Amino acid sequence: MFTQLLKVTPANIRQIRAWVRGEGFNVLHALANWQVENFLLASYGMPHHVIAYRGAIGHVSRWDPSCYLKWLSPRLDRIICVSNAVARDLKASGVDNQKLVTIYKGA
């Protein structure tokens, strides 16, 4: 349904808000950068929790304004990290440690 929503646009945000309201979701789980941005912007003013998945180190900086639309957003409730290294990298980049949860991927 949302393969066309790869960009952050007002129309996409309105469509996501309508979808979330219509389905009655309590939690939005974003797996990609574009999803994190869209879900965060669509959820403002709504009582939903937004969680995200992060599987890579790097490319998060408190000096990059676009990171405040994703990983450094105060609206983001939790970030599921694939490893402790990812969690340490996000913490070093300014993410609140209380938001970070490590769930290992693989065996």
N, C-alpha and C positions, 0 to 999 in steps of 0.2 A: 504494500500500500504506500509506503513512504520512500520508495526508491528514488522518486523524483524530488525529494526534499533534501538534496545534498547541500543546498545553499541556505544561508540565513536570510530570509526575506519576510516582510510583514505577512504576506499571503500564506507562507508556510507555517508561520507561528500561529496565525488564526486557525489554520486547518488542524494543527496539533492540539490547540486548546479545545476546539470543538470535539475532536476525537476523544480526548481525555475526559471531558465533561460527559460525553455521551456514553462512554464505557464505565465511568465511575472509578477509575483507577486511583489508588492511594500512593503508589510508588511508581516512579519513572526510572528505568534502568537504561542508561546510555552506554553503548559499546564503542562508539567512534567519536572523533572530535566534532564532526558536524552534528551528531545527535546530542552531544553534551550541550553545545551552544543553543540549538533549537529547543531542546527540552527545558533548559534553564530559563530562556527568555519566554517561552510559552507558559511556564508555571508561575511566573510572578503574580502575586495576589491570590494564588490558589493554595489550598492547604496540603499540597502534595509534597512528598519527599522525593528528592532527586539523588540518585546514586550513579556513579560512573565506574567504568572499568579502565584500568591503566596497566598496560603490559610492557611498556618501554621506558627506558631511562633517557632523560634529556629533553630538550625542546620546551621546557617550562622555565620561565624566568619572570621574576617580579618586575623586570624592566620592560617586558613585552606587554603592551596594552591588550592584545588579543587573548592573553592567558587569563585575564580577569573576566572574560566571557566564558571561560571553561574551568580550568583546574583551580584557579585562585578565587573563583566566585564565592561570595559569602552564602549564596543560595544553595550551593552544592552541599548536600548533607553528609555523604560518605563517598570515599574513593576506594574501590576494591583493587588492591595491588597484587600483581602476580608473584611478587617476591619481596623479600626485605630490602633488596637493593633498590627496587622501584620506590618503596615507601621512604627509604632514606633520601633518595634523590628529590622526591616531592617535598619532604620536610625541609631539606636544604634550600629548596626554591621558594619557601615561604608558606607552604600549605600547613594548616593547623594539624598537629599530630593526632588530635582527637577525631579527625575526619578519616584517618587512614586505617584500613583493615587489610591484612594480608591473607589471601587465600591462594595457596600454592597451586600452580597449574602443572599437570604432569605427574609422573610417579617417581 
